Amino acid sequence: MAYRHGVYISEKPTSLISPVTSDSAIPVFVGTAPLHLSETGLENLDKKVNSPILAYLYEEAVSKLGFVRDSKRWKDYTLSECVYSQFALYAVAPAIFINVLDPDVHKKSIAGAAYEVSDKQARLGDDVILDSVVVSVTDGGDALVAGTDYSLGWNKDGAAMLNVLDGGILDGAASAWASFDVIDPAAVTPADIIGGYNVATKKYEGLELINSIFNKFRLVIGEVVVPRFSEDPSVAAIMYAKADAVSGVFKAMAHVDIPCGANGVKDYTEVPEWKNDKNYVYEKEIAFWPQVRLGEDQFHLSVQCAGLAGKVDSANSGVPVEAFSNKNLQMDSLVLEDGTEVDLDLFTQANYLNGEGITTAVNFIGGWRAWGVQTAAYPANSDVKDSMIPVRRMFNWIGNSLILTYFQKVDKPLLKRNIETVIDSANVWLNGLAAREFLIGHPHVEFSSDDNPTTDLMAGIVRFHVYATPPSAMKEIEFILEYDVAQLATLFETE
């Protein structure tokens, strides 16, 4: 050791560890995006297809993913519905998007045809892959030169337009002959959404990419949302599997839709049977039926409730203590997929769905509201931590936060000092949550011999027992009215 002479300073690690809290309601939306309408078009597809995209702003999401405003096309481009709901209707950020539509794969050829030229423009149609366009004067004619005879672009509605250039061969023509490829969203299958590991590209795809989100963005997701495709039981099963072990350790909720279209359920009495037959019965699933409409726009209830959950959590300092049930949705009618309105009586029909673990929407007092506090596990599983949505989300959030905070203690020596540091700092955090009424009573952490047999301690396995009681949602309030006979005596009282 070097010779020392003078005054020196050393530092000791703080005995309490500052908590690192996880984000309670960051959604990851998996689906299809109109990449040809993004700012850079179909360039750099490797960064837009099967690659998580983070967005904090509406315009940022539109720029990166492209966007179609016509809600009738949201069945083709499901992520446009998610972008609009999350940023325009609920103004909740951030959100993460995974697009599985690959224009190099999901496409089809359009046979050559004559397109009318009006005001030096010809409308080619939607979803055109501009690089594939071949233009000639007539069928079988020589291909014309882009930039000399014509140019290509998009109009405000997202349709591909052929622009006739002055002095070019098409100048003055009444029509132009064109053939091209178009993106084919219908070619995307549940298998594309599920994804996996692609040996050819050596990349993970689809829902499998959820495990890469924390490594890429250092964000812990709270919700997995896959509109339209979550109506497929095989997709819903993988959504639950991923939500149950995000990156192998974190927990999230899977928002799954029960179909209400041609091959779905149109009568509310048949929804529970479909839910059970298709195995939508897990504690980290929230099942939704049917869909909602605002003006001319129609949304999956799962998508709107993702934004609503984030909005409610934000009002509670980012803590998922309060149910999003009985909070206002952005809607004016409850509908089936074909637009047929559904009228559910709150105290009988809507509550019947709730009692089967299905979330819906009602219009009773204060406008249209989400309605349901039970996870899809209910009623088969009535354990409050598994069956009640806000309690389940609180358990997810507490567990995720503990992992983030105490990962730094992994591989430290098994010493009493290190154990006490974990206990003391965790207790301070939990007591703070209780003081703000995010937890009930006196939450605490214990390190006991019952949970830690000697053989496990020798193997480096340490268990801390966390006692925490998130408040349940007051799903039923009853006033007991009684005729009080004793008050008749007051008639004989004198002033």
N, C-alpha and C positions, 0 to 999 in steps of 0.2 A: 504494500500500500504506500502511495506517495506521502512524503513528509508534509504535514499540514501545520500551519501557523497563522492564526487570525480567527475571524468570525465567519461561520458557514451556515448555510440553510439546507435543510432536507425536507422532503414532503412525504406525508403518509396518506395512503388512499382513504378517501372519505368513507366513513363507516356506514353511511346510507347511500343506496344507489338511486339515482333519479330514474323514475319510471319512463319507459318508452311505450307509448300507447299506440295500438294499431288503429287503422282506419276502419270504421264500423260498416260503412255502406258503399265503398267503392265498387261499382259494378264492372264486370267484364261481359261485354256483349259479343256473342259469336254468331256470325251470319254472313250475308252477302252484301257487297258494296259496289256501286257503279264507278269503278276506278277510272273508266274512260272520261268521267266528268271531273276528276280531281285536278288539282292545279298543274300537275306534271303529266297528266294523261296516263298512258300505259308504259311510261318509262319506269325503270327501277322496280319492276314487279316483284323482285325478290324481297323488297322492303315493304310491300303492300299486301302480298298474298301469304297467308299463314305466318304472319309476323305481328306480334302485339303492337298496337298503336295507341299511344297515350295522348289524350286531349284534355285541355283545361277550358277551352273556349269553343263556342259554336262555330265560329269561322275557321278555327284551327281544324276541327273535325271535318268540316266540309272541304277544306283545302286538301287534307290528306286522304280522305276516303271518297270524295265525290258525293253528290247528293241529288236525289230526285224529290221534288216537292209534291208531286201528284201522289196522294196516298193510295190511289188505286194500284200503283206500281210497287208499293211497299212489300207486297207478297214476293216480288222478284228481288227487291233490294231491301232486305230486312233491317240492315244497319241504318238506313235512312230514317226509318221509324224510330229507332233508338236514339239517333242524334237529335231528332226534332223533339222528342219527348223529354230527354234528359236536359238539354240545354235551352230549348225555346220555351217549353211548358213549365219545367221545374227549376231551371237555372241552378242545377247542382253539378259541381265539378270536384275532382276529375272523373273521367270515365276511360275505360280501356276497351278497345275494339280489336277483334280478330276476324279478318275477312278470309273466307275460304274459297271465294270465287276466283278462279284463275282464267283470265281471258285467253291464255294460250291453250287451255284445255277445254273449258266450258264455252264452246262456240259452235256455230253452224254456218254453212254457206248459203247465201241468197243468190238465186239464179239471176243472170243479167236481165235488165228490163229498161224500158225508156222512161225517163223522169222528166216531167214538164218543167220547162224553164219559164219563170215569171219574174220580171224585174231583175233579171240576170242572176236568179237564184233557183236552185232545185232542191226540194226537200227529199233526202234519202231515207230518213226514218230514225228510229231509236236504236241505241245500243250498237251502232256501227263501229267497227274497228277501222279507224281511218287509214292505217297503213296498208290495209288489204284492198282498198278501193281501186278498181281499174275502170277508167272512163274512156269512152270512144264516142264518135259521132253516131254510129249505127252499130247494130249487132255484127260482130266479126270485123269491125274496123280497127285500124291501128290505134294503139293506146295513146292517149293524149298525155301531155307533160304537165304535172303538178307544178304550180308556180309560174307557168307560162300561159297555159290554156285555162286553168282553173285553180282554185284553192278550196280547202275544206275547213270547216269549223262547226261550232255548235250554236244553235239559237238559244233564247232564254228558257225554252222549255226542255232543253237537253236533246233536241233532235239534230242529227248531222245534216249540214247544209253544204251543197256544192255551189260555189260562187264562180260565175263566169268572169274571166278577166278580159279587160279591154285589149283588143288587138289579137286575141287568141283565136284558135280555130272555132271555138264555140260561140264567139261573139256574134250575136244576132240569131243564134239557133233557137228553135222553139222547144227542143228537147235534147237530152243527153242520155247516152246509153251507159249504164253502170252495173257492175257486179262487185260483191264484197262479202266479207264475213261479218256476222254480228255476234255479240256476246249472248250466250244462252243460259240465263239463270236457272231455267227449269232442269238443266243438266246436273245441277248440284244435288247431291243425294245425302241422306242421313249419314252414310259412311264418310262423306267429305267433312261433315260437321264433327263426327266422332274423331276422325283423324287417326293419329298414331305416329309411328316412326317410319319415314319414307327412306328405304335403303338406297334408292337411286340418288336422291338429293341429299341424303344424310341430314335431314331436318325433321323436327317434330311438326305435326300438323294438327289443325282443328283444336278440339278440347284439350288435347295433350299439351298444348302450349301454355295452359294455365299454370303449370308447374314452373315455367320459365319467367313468369311475370315478376316475382319478387327479386330474382337475380338481376333482371334487366332494369327495373324501375325502383326497387327498394320500397314497394308499396304492397300492403296486404289487402287483398280484395275481400269484400264482404258478401257479394252476390254474384251468382252465375246466371246469366239470362240469355236464352236462345229462342227468340220468338219464332213461331211457326214450327220450327223443327223439334222443339221440346214436346210437341204433341205426339211424337214418335217414341214409344216406350224404350227402344234401344238407345236413343239419344238421352232421354231422361235418366236412364240407369247410369250412364257415364257421367252426366252432370252431377248426380249425387255422389258418385265415387270421387270425382274431383273436388267437390265441395267439402267432402268429409276428410280430405287429406291434401290440402293445397300445399304444394312443395313438400309433401310428406308429413307436415306438422301442423299447419294452420287450418282453421275451420271457417267455412262460409255457408251461405244458404243458396240452394238451387231454386230458382223460380220456374216452375213447370206449368205449362198450359194444358188444360183439358180441351180437346178439339170440339168446336161447335159448328162445323161445316158439314159438307155432304156425307163424309164418313165419320162424323163425330156425334156428339150428343146434343140434341135440340130440346129435350124435355128435362127440366131440372131434377125430376124424380129419378132419372136414369143416370145422373152424374156419379153418385157414390158407387154404383155397381161398376161403371167403367173405370173409375179410379182404383178400385180394389182389384179388378180383373187385370189391369195393366200394371199393377204393383207400384202405384204412386203413393207409397205408404211410409216414407222415411222421415226421421226427425229433422233432418237438415233440408227438407223439401217444403216449399210452400206451393200448394196447388191452387190454380185460378180457373174460374169459369164465370161467364163466357167472355165476350170482348166489350169494349166501350167505344163510344163515338163522340167526337167534338166537332160540330158543324158537319163538314163533308169528310173529315178525317176519321179513320177507324184505327184503333190501337188494340194490341194485346194487353190485357189487364196486368200481366206479368211485367211488361215494360213500364207502364205508368207507375206501378207500385215500387219499382226500383228507384225512380226519381222521388216518389213520395217518401219512401223510407229515408233517403238521404236528407230530404228537407226536414223531416221530423227529428232525425238525429242531430242535425245542425242546430236546431233550436234547443237541444239539450247538451250543448258543448261537445258534440260528436260522440256522445254515449248513447247506445241503443236501448235505453231504459224504457222508452215509451212506444207503445204499439202504433203502427201506422193506420190501424183500423179506426174508423170513425173520424178520419181526416179527409179533407176535401180532395177529390180527384179532379182532373181537368177533362170534364166530360159533360154531355147533356143527354145521353141515353145509353142504356145497356142493350147490347145487340148480339145476335148470332153472326156468324161469319158472312152470311149473305145480306146482312143489314137489317134483318127482321128484328124488331124491338122486343125485348124481354121485360116483362113487368113482374118483379118479385115482391111479394108482400114480406115486410121485414120480419114480423114476429112469428111467421109460420114458414114460408118458403125459404127466405134467405137464412133464417136460423137453422132450418133443416140442413142446408148445405154446410153451414158453420159446424154443426154437430157431427158432420162427417169429415171434418178436416179440410174444408174447401173454402177459399176466400172469394168473395164476390163483391158487388157494389149495390148500394141502396140509396133511395132518395126519400128521406123521412123528414128530418129537421135540419136545416142549414145546408140544403143542396145535396148533390151527389157525393157519396163518401165510400171509401173502401170499407168492407165489412167482413171481419173474421180475425180471430186471434189465435187460432189453432194451426199447428203445423200439419203436414200431410200424415204424420204418424197417428194423429188422433182419429177415432177413439180407441183404436187397438192398443195404443201406448198412452196411458194417462199420466205418466211421470211428468211433473210440471216442467222439469228442465228440458224435456224432449217434446212436450205436447203444446206448450204455449210459446208463441212466436217471440215476444219480447224477452222472455226468460232464456229461451234457446239462443237468441242473438247475444244476450248479455254473457252467457257462458262462453260462446265463441269469442267474444271481444276480450273478456278477462283472460281466457287461455292464451289467445294470440299475444296479448300485451305482456303476459308473464314470460312467454318464449322470447319475445324481442328484448326484454329487459335483462333476463338472466342467462342468455346465451353466453355472455362474457364470462360467466362463472364456470362454464364447462371446462373440465380438465384442471381446475384449480385443486390444490391439495385438500384432502378431506380433513379439515381442521375445524375445531369448534368456532374459531373466529370467523371463518368463511360461512359456516352454517348460520351463525348469529347475524351476520351481515344480510343474508338473504331474508331471514325471518323478520328482522327489524325494519328493513326497507319495504318489504312487501306489506307488513302491517301498517306502516305509515300511509302507504298508497291506498290500501283498502279502507282505512279509517277516514281518509280524505273523501273517498267515494261515499261512505256512509254519512259523513257530515253534510254532503251536498244532496243527500237523499237519493242517490243512485243505487244504494244498497240499504237493506234494512238491518237495524240492530247493531251488533258488534262483530263484523267480519274479522277473521284472524287466520294466521298461518301457524301450524305446529310442526315440529319435528319430533316424532315419537318413536319409541322402540317397537311399538306394535306394527308400524308401517315400515320399519327398517331392520329386518333380521340381520344378524351378524354376517351371515354368508354373503348377503347382498352388499353390505358395507365393504366387506373385503374385496368384492368385485367392482367397487366404485359406483354402485347404484345407490342413489340417495333420493328419498321421497319426502316431499313436503305436503302436508295435508292442508288444503285451503278450504275454509268454511266461509261461504258467501251466500247471501240470500237476495237475489234481485227481486224487486216487487212484481207480483203478478198483475196482469191487467184486470181491472174491475169489470169483468164481462157481464156481471149480473148485479143489478142494484134493485133491492126490494124495499118498499115502504109498507109497513104493517099498519093498516088503519083500523081503529077500534072506536066504537061508540062508547064514550066515557059517561056512564050513568051518574057518576059522582058529581059531575058538573051541574046537574039539575038542581042541586042544593043551593047553588048560587042565586037561584031565582028568589029565594027567601031571605037573602041577605039584605040588610038595610045599609044605606050609605052613612 
